[in-house]
Amino acid sequence: MAKDASDDGPAAKPKAKKAAKPTKPKPRPYERPRGGEARSIADLVPEIGRTAFRKFGFIQSSVVSRWREIVGEKLADVTQPAMIRFPVGQKAGGTLHLTISGAHAPMLQHVAPDLIAAVNRFFGYAAIAHVRMAHGHVTPAPAVQQPAMLKPVPAELGDSLRDIGDPELRTVLERMAAGLGAAPKIPRIS
């Protein structure tokens, strides 16, 4: 059998040029959207902390930050909220997990219905149905500082501010009115 020169196999076939693969466009680097004003850190902190608090079962971070106001001075010194767990798909009837210091657990078992009522009053609905307690180290939160004694409302501001019951709001409004009434000052740059 004589082989033809054309049947030499793969060596005799002319090499085909490789087809050029379509190249993907390179992704653009992230550019911060422009517009709007710079945000203060105080505006960003609740958003940053929200995910961490949700991870541990706190829908509202204010439960932790306002614990002393919710349960009172004596209970806040010996308890600390650890997490809130809700049944799957619900936001009511949850379990509040508390960390308790020392031998306060027997006393708190008697006070548990009052704790549940106080937390539910804070939420505004029956969010908590049970309390679970675990022993641990509790660092007492600093006491809430009362606002400084307020000065009487000046007569030139009228009777409108005297009727405001909230002392903090009244103080803020008084300071704002005094600032608007004062001559504008040029900031001093040193």
ZIGIKA-V472558 format. One record per backbone hydrogen bond with DSSP energy under -1.0 kcal/mol. CO is the residue of the C=O (numbers start at 0). NH is the residue of the N-H. If there is no record, write none. Layout:
# ZIGIKA-V472558
co=(CO | CO)
nh=(NH | NH)
This chain:
# ZIGIKA-V472558
co=(3 | 39 | 40 | 43 | 44 | 45 | 48 | 49 | 50 | 51 | 52 | 53 | 59 | 60 | 61 | 63 | 65 | 66 | 67 | 71 | 72 | 74 | 77 | 79 | 82 | 84 | 86 | 93 | 93 | 94 | 95 | 96 | 96 | 97 | 98 | 99 | 103 | 104 | 106 | 110 | 111 | 112 | 113 | 114 | 115 | 116 | 117 | 118 | 119 | 124 | 125 | 126 | 129 | 131 | 133 | 153 | 154 | 165 | 166 | 167 | 168 | 169 | 170 | 171 | 172 | 173 | 174 | 175 | 176 | 177)
nh=(6 | 43 | 44 | 47 | 48 | 49 | 52 | 53 | 54 | 55 | 57 | 56 | 62 | 64 | 65 | 66 | 69 | 70 | 71 | 75 | 76 | 78 | 100 | 98 | 96 | 94 | 89 | 128 | 129 | 84 | 131 | 81 | 82 | 133 | 79 | 135 | 107 | 108 | 110 | 114 | 115 | 116 | 117 | 118 | 119 | 120 | 121 | 122 | 123 | 126 | 92 | 93 | 95 | 97 | 99 | 156 | 157 | 169 | 170 | 171 | 172 | 173 | 174 | 175 | 176 | 177 | 178 | 179 | 180 | 181)
